[in-house]
Amino acid sequence: MRHYKKIREKYGPEVLVAMRSSAIGEDSIHFSFAGQYKTQLKVSAEALLDTYKKILASKYHASAVVYRTQKGLRDEDIVMCVGCMVMVDTRVSGVAFSCSPYEPKTPCLEIYATKGLAENIVQGKQEADYYKICKTTEKVIEKRLVQENQPVLTEKEIKKLREQILKIEKHFGCPQEIEWGITQDDRLFILQSRPLLLYEEETEEDICLEIEGKEVLAESGISIYKGVACGKAFIVRTDLDILTFPEGAVLVVLEPLPKWATLLKKACALICEKGHPATHLAIVARELKIPSLFGVKDITTKLKNETLITVDCTRKKIYLGCCESLLKTQIPQSNFMIHSPVYKIFKKITDLILPLNLTDPDSPFFKPRYCKTLHDIIRFCHEKAVDAMFSLGIDLDLTEKKAKRLVSKTPGSWWIINLKDGFKETFDPKKKKITLEEIESIPMKAIWEGMIAKPWEGPPPLDFKGLGSVFFWSTMRPELDPALAFEPREKNYVMVSKNFCHLGMKLGYHYTTVEAYIGEFISENYIYFYYKGGGADPERRLLRIEFISEILEKIGFYTVIRLDALFAHIEKNPAEDLYQRLKVLGYLLMHTRQADMIMSNPSLANTYKKQIYEDITHLFGGNLGLDTNFFHIN
């Protein structure tokens, strides 16, 4: 209040002030908070304190909280302050861009202007005159007026604005978005300047792409953020509509009001019937990288809710239905949270949690002192716990409870532990070894039937680039020895009961878990499958994972791929159906080994895939209901 008294002393007791938020980080290049906090103009002395409190409280407006969360900012990252300035009585005001946000390489600046205060321009409630001006020649390249032949700016005012805009850009050293005002006595005031967010210019290929056979619903507007999206239209007119807006829909609005920003991350695209790039909603849409079109005439009357549309904001067109060819042109967007405090914290945390360095239990480095991450600690503890479980009885002479070594022609060293009724009653529990014929577990027998259905003939035909990739990635992971990677030296464990099997398998660089229950009640039956790793580079490992996923999906599994890991499951199916699918899994465990080495060679990969398809169809197709054309090479 002491400083406000000084303002009154200088400008008189009836002076009005403008009060606005001034939070830490607000109006920066990555966090504009455009329109999310409260600004109040023409504040009198009586309303000063009440307005101050409301602006402080606007930190917790619903739209501001949603924006902050979407941008990866914590509550403690935002400290709210309030700026208080003498009100400028403007005759004309507006917003200027020191270069075009959409054509940053073009030497032009843009000005939006209206009579009176610019508040209605940035809030999307009022249209504005538009001027596109050459930076070097002062020439007005383009002009669009709200009222024909009645510009709100004179040539002299345009020249003065251009000079100040260029000075401000030079001062800050980067493109700026500037709010300005011209008073009744023709004085120019710069009210605010913040960094201007730009994006790449369109290429000729972007502009010229044509789509045939699709109805064009609209072909106009201003591209606020280029890109392509497909979804069902949802027209938002009231606050109640906000509550019912569905995930992944196209947000369609009449005016670009700041409050619609709360829906942007749920929307796949944004269409506004009115508006221009200077509005707060346009600024936030660019920040969040949401494909957006503004100024699409009569679009709220042309569209109906639930209508499937494709929005092409690069070429400024809206199509009826889904244009898959257009969606393929969409470039994946970078992570807009990458500069946020939350992202940086999680980056530090994940570096201490996720990486796995202890991969080989037989390595001399598989010791507690080599644990560098939480993942390493969990892996080490798990391995030692499993070792202890399967070694049960060595010290206590509990021979009957010890794991039994499986006598089998399958690669690897297999150790079986009987949880309950997994072995035949005639099996002598004092024996140290067991054969397949002495195992009673239904899921395990199914897996092994698949494993031995066709003998493994060794790795696919050699691809030297793939082999080189294996050796290179082995040098990146010193705990893996490429000379030993394919030897059956690892212990693989299986826990069984009559209806249950849990298999943990490591062959070379590949890690696999299969868990299954096959019983009398369909509701209890399931198969879970996990597959990860490989000796080749990430691209080849991913290609193999996608191939395995494709096969499993065709026989009824639900699959998810994360990096080079595959998760698959199938549940609540009859016992015989799951039995047959376990046989396919067993076959894949044996015959997809080392396939990652050839996956980037189309000729070798197709030959290999064809053989796998033929084997599955021939060996298991009859019981799975597959015909000879069920699998095919694209």
C-alpha positions in Angstrom: 0.0 0.0 0.0 2.9 2.3 0.6 3.9 2.2 -3.1 0.3 2.6 -4.2 0.2 5.8 -2.2 3.1 7.1 -4.1 1.2 6.3 -7.4 -1.7 8.3 -6.1 0.5 11.2 -5.1 2.0 11.3 -8.6 -1.1 10.7 -10.7 -3.9 11.8 -8.5 -6.4 10.2 -6.1 -8.7 9.0 -8.9 -5.9 7.0 -10.6 -6.8 3.6 -11.9 -4.3 0.7 -12.1 -3.9 -2.5 -14.0 -3.1 -5.5 -11.8 -1.8 -8.8 -13.3 -0.1 -12.0 -12.2 3.7 -12.1 -12.2 4.5 -15.6 -11.2 8.0 -17.1 -11.4 8.5 -18.7 -14.7 5.4 -17.1 -16.3 5.8 -15.8 -19.8 9.0 -17.8 -20.4 9.7 -19.7 -23.7 8.5 -23.0 -22.4 5.9 -21.9 -19.8 3.8 -19.0 -21.0 0.7 -19.6 -18.7 -1.1 -17.5 -21.3 -4.6 -16.6 -20.0 -4.4 -19.0 -17.1 -4.0 -16.4 -14.3 -6.1 -13.4 -13.5 -5.5 -9.9 -14.9 -7.7 -7.0 -13.8 -7.8 -3.7 -15.5 -9.1 -0.3 -14.3 -8.8 -1.1 -10.6 -9.8 1.6 -8.1 -8.3 2.2 -4.6 -11.4 0.5 -3.0 -10.9 -2.7 -5.0 -7.1 -2.8 -4.7 -6.7 -5.4 -1.9 -9.6 -7.6 -3.0 -8.2 -7.7 -6.5 -4.7 -8.5 -5.1 -6.1 -11.6 -3.3 -8.1 -12.8 -6.3 -4.9 -12.7 -8.5 -2.9 -14.6 -5.9 -5.7 -17.2 -5.7 -5.8 -17.5 -9.5 -2.7 -19.7 -9.1 -5.3 -22.4 -8.1 -7.8 -21.8 -10.9 -8.8 -25.1 -12.4 -7.3 -24.2 -15.8 -4.0 -23.0 -14.2 -3.6 -26.2 -12.2 -4.3 -28.3 -15.3 -1.8 -26.3 -17.3 0.8 -26.6 -14.6 0.4 -30.3 -14.3 0.5 -30.9 -18.0 3.8 -28.9 -18.2 5.4 -30.9 -15.4 5.5 -28.1 -12.8 5.1 -28.7 -9.1 3.2 -26.4 -6.8 6.4 -25.3 -5.1 7.8 -24.3 -8.5 5.3 -21.5 -8.8 5.6 -18.5 -6.6 2.8 -16.0 -7.3 3.4 -12.2 -7.3 1.2 -9.4 -8.4 2.3 -6.5 -10.7 0.5 -3.1 -10.3 0.9 -0.4 -12.9 -0.8 2.8 -13.8 -3.6 2.2 -16.2 -2.9 3.3 -19.8 -5.9 4.8 -21.5 -5.4 3.4 -25.0 -7.0 4.5 -28.2 -5.6 1.5 -30.1 -3.9 -1.6 -28.7 -3.0 -5.1 -29.7 -0.4 -7.9 -30.1 2.7 -8.1 -32.3 5.0 -10.9 -33.3 8.5 -9.9 -34.2 8.5 -12.7 -36.8 5.8 -15.0 -38.1 5.4 -18.1 -35.8 4.6 -20.2 -38.9 7.1 -18.8 -41.3 10.1 -17.9 -39.1 12.5 -17.7 -42.0 10.4 -15.0 -43.7 11.7 -11.5 -42.9 8.3 -10.3 -41.7 6.6 -9.2 -38.5 2.9 -9.4 -37.7 0.6 -6.9 -35.9 -2.9 -7.5 -34.6 -4.7 -4.3 -33.6 -8.1 -3.2 -32.3 -9.7 0.0 -30.9 -9.5 0.4 -27.1 -8.1 -2.3 -24.9 -6.5 -5.5 -26.4 -8.0 -7.6 -23.6 -10.8 -9.0 -25.9 -8.2 -9.9 -28.6 -6.1 -12.1 -26.4 -9.1 -13.7 -24.8 -10.6 -14.6 -28.2 -13.7 -12.5 -27.8 -13.0 -10.0 -30.6 -11.5 -10.0 -34.1 -8.6 -7.7 -34.9 -7.0 -6.0 -37.9 -4.0 -7.9 -39.2 -0.9 -6.4 -40.8 2.1 -8.4 -42.2 5.0 -6.1 -42.6 8.5 -6.6 -44.2 11.2 -6.0 -41.6 13.6 -4.5 -44.1 11.5 -2.3 -46.4 8.5 -1.3 -44.2 6.2 -2.5 -46.9 2.8 -3.9 -45.8 2.7 -7.3 -47.5 -0.7 -8.3 -46.3 -3.6 -6.5 -44.6 -6.9 -7.9 -43.3 -9.4 -5.4 -41.7 -12.4 -6.1 -39.5 -14.2 -3.2 -41.1 -13.3 -2.6 -44.8 -11.6 0.6 -45.6 -11.5 1.5 -41.8 -8.0 0.6 -40.5 -7.4 1.2 -36.8 -3.7 2.0 -37.4 -2.3 4.8 -39.6 0.8 4.3 -41.7 2.8 6.5 -39.2 1.7 4.3 -36.3 2.6 1.1 -38.2 6.1 2.5 -38.9 6.5 3.5 -35.2 5.4 0.0 -34.1 7.7 -1.7 -36.5 10.7 0.2 -35.2 10.0 -0.6 -31.6 9.3 -4.3 -32.3 12.6 -4.7 -34.1 14.4 -2.9 -31.2 12.8 -5.2 -28.6 13.7 -8.3 -30.6 17.3 -7.1 -30.9 17.4 -6.4 -27.2 16.3 -9.9 -26.1 18.1 -11.7 -28.9 15.2 -13.8 -30.0 11.7 -13.4 -31.5 9.2 -11.8 -29.2 5.5 -11.7 -28.7 4.6 -8.1 -27.6 1.5 -6.4 -26.2 1.3 -2.7 -26.9 -1.0 0.3 -26.7 -1.3 3.8 -28.3 -2.9 6.5 -26.1 -5.2 9.3 -27.0 -2.3 11.6 -27.3 -0.5 9.2 -29.7 2.1 7.9 -27.2 3.2 4.2 -27.8 3.4 2.0 -24.7 5.0 -1.4 -24.6 2.9 -3.4 -22.1 4.6 -6.8 -22.2 7.1 -8.9 -24.1 7.8 -12.6 -23.9 9.6 -15.1 -26.1 7.7 -16.2 -29.2 7.3 -19.9 -29.7 8.0 -20.9 -33.3 7.7 -24.1 -35.4 9.1 -25.5 -38.6 8.0 -24.1 -41.9 5.9 -26.3 -44.2 7.7 -28.0 -47.1 6.4 -28.0 -50.7 5.5 -31.7 -50.2 3.5 -30.9 -47.1 1.4 -28.3 -48.9 0.8 -30.2 -52.2 -0.3 -33.6 -50.8 -3.8 -34.3 -52.0 -6.3 -36.8 -50.7 -8.7 -38.4 -53.2 -12.1 -40.1 -52.4 -12.7 -38.2 -49.2 -15.3 -35.5 -48.7 -13.8 -32.1 -47.7 -15.9 -30.5 -44.9 -13.9 -27.3 -44.7 -11.0 -25.8 -46.5 -10.1 -22.6 -44.7 -8.7 -21.1 -41.6 -5.4 -20.3 -39.9 -3.0 -23.0 -38.9 -2.0 -22.4 -35.3 0.0 -25.6 -35.0 0.5 -27.9 -38.0 -0.1 -31.6 -37.9 -2.7 -34.2 -38.6 -5.2 -35.9 -36.2 -8.3 -38.1 -36.5 -11.1 -38.4 -34.0 -14.8 -37.8 -33.3 -15.9 -34.2 -33.2 -17.1 -32.8 -29.9 -18.5 -29.3 -29.8 -18.0 -27.5 -26.5 -20.2 -24.5 -25.8 -20.6 -24.5 -22.0 -18.7 -25.4 -18.9 -20.9 -28.5 -18.5 -19.5 -29.7 -21.9 -16.1 -29.6 -20.4 -17.1 -32.3 -17.9 -18.3 -34.7 -20.6 -15.5 -34.1 -23.2 -14.2 -37.6 -24.2 -10.5 -38.5 -24.4 -9.1 -38.4 -28.0 -11.9 -36.3 -29.5 -11.5 -33.3 -31.7 -12.3 -30.2 -29.7 -14.6 -27.8 -31.7 -15.4 -24.4 -30.2 -17.0 -21.1 -31.4 -14.5 -18.8 -29.7 -10.9 -19.5 -28.5 -11.6 -18.7 -24.8 -8.7 -19.4 -22.4 -10.8 -21.8 -20.3 -10.9 -24.3 -23.2 -7.1 -24.9 -22.5 -8.0 -27.4 -19.8 -9.2 -29.8 -22.6 -6.2 -29.5 -24.9 -4.3 -32.6 -23.6 -7.5 -34.7 -23.9 -8.1 -33.5 -27.4 -6.3 -34.9 -30.5 -6.9 -31.6 -32.3 -8.5 -28.2 -31.9 -10.9 -26.3 -34.3 -12.1 -22.8 -33.7 -14.8 -21.0 -35.7 -13.3 -17.7 -34.8 -9.9 -16.5 -33.5 -6.4 -15.8 -34.6 -2.8 -16.6 -33.5 -2.6 -13.8 -31.0 -5.1 -15.3 -28.6 -4.1 -17.0 -25.4 -5.6 -20.3 -26.4 -3.5 -20.3 -29.6 -0.4 -19.7 -27.6 -1.1 -22.6 -25.3 -2.1 -24.9 -28.2 1.3 -24.2 -29.8 3.1 -24.9 -26.5 1.3 -28.2 -26.1 1.8 -29.1 -29.8 -1.9 -29.7 -30.5 -2.8 -29.6 -34.2 -5.1 -26.5 -34.4 -7.1 -24.6 -36.9 -8.6 -21.2 -36.1 -11.1 -19.1 -38.2 -12.9 -22.0 -39.8 -16.1 -20.4 -40.9 -19.4 -22.0 -39.7 -17.7 -25.2 -38.5 -19.8 -25.5 -35.3 -22.9 -25.7 -37.5 -21.4 -28.0 -40.1 -20.2 -30.6 -37.6 -22.2 -32.8 -35.3 -21.0 -34.6 -32.2 -19.6 -38.1 -32.8 -18.8 -37.4 -36.5 -15.5 -39.0 -37.3 -13.2 -36.5 -39.0 -9.6 -36.0 -40.0 -8.1 -32.6 -39.3 -5.2 -31.6 -41.5 -3.8 -28.4 -39.9 -0.8 -28.4 -42.2 -2.9 -28.0 -45.4 -5.9 -26.4 -43.6 -8.5 -29.0 -44.5 -11.0 -31.0 -42.6 -12.1 -34.4 -44.1 -15.1 -36.6 -43.3 -13.9 -40.0 -42.0 -10.4 -41.2 -41.3 -7.6 -40.5 -43.8 -5.0 -43.1 -43.0 -2.6 -41.9 -45.7 -2.6 -38.4 -44.1 -2.0 -39.8 -40.6 1.1 -41.6 -41.8 2.6 -38.2 -42.7 2.4 -37.0 -39.1 5.8 -36.5 -37.5 6.1 -37.7 -33.9 6.2 -34.8 -31.5 9.0 -34.3 -29.0 8.3 -34.4 -25.3 7.0 -30.9 -24.4 7.7 -31.7 -20.7 11.4 -32.2 -21.2 12.3 -28.7 -19.8 10.2 -29.1 -16.7 11.4 -29.6 -13.1 9.3 -32.8 -12.8 10.9 -34.3 -15.9 14.4 -33.5 -14.6 13.7 -35.0 -11.3 12.3 -38.2 -12.9 15.3 -38.4 -15.2 17.6 -38.4 -12.2 15.5 -41.0 -10.4 15.1 -43.3 -13.4 18.9 -43.3 -13.9 19.1 -44.8 -10.4 16.2 -47.2 -10.8 15.8 -48.6 -14.4 19.1 -49.6 -15.9 20.0 -53.3 -15.4 23.8 -54.0 -15.3 23.7 -57.4 -13.4 22.4 -59.6 -16.2 24.5 -62.8 -16.0 24.5 -64.7 -12.7 27.6 -66.6 -13.8 29.6 -63.5 -14.3 32.3 -62.6 -11.8 30.7 -59.1 -11.6 27.4 -60.6 -10.3 28.1 -59.3 -6.8 26.5 -56.8 -4.4 29.3 -54.3 -4.8 28.5 -54.0 -8.6 24.9 -53.1 -8.0 24.5 -49.6 -9.4 20.7 -49.3 -9.5 17.6 -50.5 -7.7 17.0 -52.8 -10.7 20.4 -54.4 -10.0 19.5 -54.9 -6.3 16.2 -56.5 -7.2 17.8 -58.7 -9.8 20.6 -59.8 -7.4 18.2 -60.6 -4.6 15.8 -62.4 -6.9 18.6 -64.6 -8.3 20.0 -65.5 -4.9 16.5 -66.2 -3.6 15.7 -68.5 -6.5 19.1 -70.2 -6.0 18.3 -70.8 -2.4 14.9 -72.1 -3.2 16.2 -74.5 -5.8 19.1 -75.6 -3.6 16.7 -76.4 -0.7 17.9 -79.4 1.2 21.6 -79.3 0.4 22.6 -78.2 3.9 19.6 -79.8 5.6 19.8 -83.1 3.6 16.2 -82.6 2.3 16.9 -84.5 -0.9 13.2 -85.0 -1.6 12.6 -81.3 -1.8 15.5 -80.4 -4.0 15.2 -79.2 -7.6 15.6 -82.1 -10.1 17.7 -81.7 -13.2 15.7 -82.4 -16.3 17.0 -85.0 -18.7 16.1 -83.6 -22.1 17.5 -82.8 -25.5 16.3 -79.2 -25.4 19.1 -76.6 -25.2 20.0 -75.3 -21.7 20.2 -76.6 -18.2 16.7 -77.1 -16.8 15.9 -77.5 -13.1 12.4 -78.5 -11.9 10.9 -78.0 -8.5 7.7 -79.6 -7.6 5.3 -77.3 -5.8 2.6 -80.0 -5.5 1.5 -83.0 -7.6 3.7 -81.8 -10.5 5.6 -85.2 -10.7 4.0 -88.6 -11.2 3.3 -90.5 -8.0 5.7 -93.3 -9.2 8.7 -90.8 -9.3 11.3 -91.5 -6.6 11.8 -88.1 -4.9 15.3 -89.1 -3.8 16.5 -89.1 -7.4 18.5 -86.1 -8.6 17.3 -86.2 -12.2 13.9 -86.4 -13.8 12.6 -87.2 -17.3 9.7 -85.6 -19.2 7.8 -88.8 -18.9 7.9 -88.5 -15.1 6.4 -85.0 -15.1 2.7 -84.6 -14.6 2.3 -80.8 -15.0 -0.1 -80.1 -17.9 1.2 -76.6 -18.8 4.9 -77.7 -18.8 4.2 -80.8 -20.9 2.5 -78.4 -23.5 5.5 -76.1 -23.6 7.9 -79.0 -24.1 5.8 -80.5 -26.8 6.2 -77.3 -28.7 9.9 -77.1 -27.9 10.6 -80.6 -29.3 8.0 -80.5 -32.1 10.7 -79.8 -34.5 14.4 -80.0 -33.8 16.2 -76.7 -33.7 18.6 -76.6 -36.7 20.8 -73.8 -35.3 20.6 -70.0 -36.0 19.2 -68.6 -39.2 21.5 -68.2 -42.2 24.3 -65.8 -41.2 23.9 -62.1 -41.8 27.3 -60.6 -41.3 25.9 -57.1 -40.3 23.8 -58.9 -37.8 26.7 -60.8 -36.4 28.7 -57.6 -36.2 25.9 -56.0 -34.4 26.0 -58.8 -31.8 29.7 -58.4 -31.2 29.4 -54.6 -31.0 26.6 -54.6 -28.5 28.5 -57.2 -26.5 31.3 -54.7 -26.2 28.8 -52.2 -24.9 27.8 -54.7 -22.2 31.1 -56.2 -20.9 29.3 -58.7 -18.7 28.1 -60.5 -21.8 30.7 -62.7 -23.5 29.8 -63.2 -27.2 32.0 -66.3 -27.3 29.8 -68.0 -24.7 26.5 -66.3 -25.5 25.0 -69.3 -27.2 26.2 -72.0 -25.0 23.7 -73.8 -22.7 25.5 -72.8 -19.5 22.7 -70.9 -17.8 20.4 -72.6 -15.3 16.8 -72.3 -16.2 14.2 -72.9 -13.5 10.7 -74.3 -13.7 8.2 -74.5 -10.9 5.3 -76.9 -11.4 2.2 -78.4 -10.1 -0.3 -80.5 -12.0 -2.2 -77.5 -13.4 0.5 -74.8 -13.0 3.9 -74.0 -14.5 6.2 -71.0 -14.0 9.2 -71.1 -16.4 12.2 -68.7 -16.2 14.5 -69.1 -19.1 17.7 -67.5 -20.3 19.3 -68.7 -23.5 22.2 -66.6 -24.6 21.0 -62.9 -24.5 17.3 -63.8 -24.4 15.2 -63.7 -21.2 11.8 -65.3 -21.1 9.1 -66.0 -18.5 6.1 -68.1 -19.1 3.4 -68.7 -16.4 0.3 -70.7 -17.1 -2.6 -72.3 -15.2 -4.7 -74.9 -17.1 -7.5 -76.4 -15.0 -11.1 -77.4 -15.0 -12.6 -73.9 -14.6 -12.3 -71.6 -17.6 -12.4 -68.5 -15.4 -9.1 -69.6 -13.7 -7.2 -70.4 -16.9 -4.5 -68.1 -18.2 -1.1 -67.7 -19.9 1.3 -64.9 -19.2 4.3 -64.5 -21.4 7.3 -62.1 -21.2 10.2 -61.9 -23.7 13.1 -59.6 -23.7 16.6 -59.1 -24.9 18.8 -60.2 -27.7 22.4 -59.8 -28.8 21.9 -57.5 -31.7 21.2 -53.7 -31.8 17.8 -52.3 -30.5 16.4 -52.0 -34.0 16.9 -55.7 -34.8 15.6 -56.7 -31.4 12.5 -54.7 -31.9 11.8 -56.2 -35.3 12.0 -59.7 -33.8 9.7 -58.7 -30.9 7.2 -57.3 -33.4 7.3 -60.5 -35.4 6.6 -62.7 -32.3 3.9 -60.3 -31.2 2.2 -60.6 -34.6 2.1 -64.4 -34.4 0.7 -64.3 -30.8 -2.0 -61.8 -31.7 -3.1 -64.0 -34.6 -3.7 -66.9 -32.2 -5.6 -64.8 -29.6 -3.0 -63.2 -27.3 -3.2 -59.6 -26.2 0.3 -58.1 -26.6 2.1 -54.9 -25.5 5.6 -53.9 -26.7 7.8 -51.7 -24.6 11.3 -51.0 -26.1 12.7 -54.5 -26.7 10.3 -56.3 -24.3 7.1 -58.1 -25.2 4.3 -58.7 -22.7 1.5 -61.1 -23.8 -1.4 -62.8 -22.1 -4.6 -64.7 -22.8 -7.2 -65.6 -20.1 -10.4 -67.4 -19.5 -10.2 -69.9 -22.3 -10.9 -73.6 -22.3 -8.0 -75.8 -21.2 -7.5 -77.4 -24.6 -7.3 -74.0 -26.3 -4.6 -72.8 -23.9 -2.7 -76.1 -24.2 -2.4 -75.7 -27.9 -1.2 -72.1 -27.5 1.4 -73.1 -25.0 2.8 -75.5 -27.6 3.2 -72.6 -30.0 5.0 -70.6 -27.3 7.3 -73.6 -26.7 8.1 -73.7 -30.4 8.8 -70.0 -30.5 11.1 -70.2 -27.5 13.3 -72.5 -29.4 13.1 -71.3 -33.0 13.3 -67.5 -32.6 16.7 -67.6 -30.9 19.3 -65.4 -32.6 16.7 -64.4 -35.2 17.4 -60.7 -34.3 20.7 -61.0 -36.2 18.9 -61.2 -39.6 15.7 -59.1 -39.0 17.0 -56.0 -40.8 17.9 -58.0 -43.9 14.5 -58.2 -45.8 15.4 -61.2 -47.9 16.7 -63.4 -45.0 14.0 -62.2 -42.7 11.2 -63.1 -45.1 12.7 -66.5 -45.7 12.9 -67.1 -42.0 9.4 -65.8 -41.3 7.9 -68.0 -44.1 9.5 -71.1 -42.5 8.2 -70.1 -39.0 4.7 -69.6 -40.4 4.8 -72.9 -42.3 6.0 -74.8 -39.2 3.2 -73.3 -36.9 0.5 -74.1 -39.5 1.8 -77.6 -40.2 2.6 -78.6 -36.6 -0.3 -76.8 -34.7 -2.6 -75.4 -37.3 -5.1 -78.3 -37.1 -5.7 -78.0 -33.4 -5.8 -74.2 -33.6 -8.1 -74.0 -36.6 -5.5 -72.4 -38.9 -5.5 -72.9 -42.7 -2.5 -72.6 -45.0 -3.3 -69.0 -45.7 -3.6 -67.9 -42.1 -0.1 -66.4 -42.0 1.3 -64.4 -44.9 4.3 -62.2 -45.7 3.4 -58.6 -46.4 
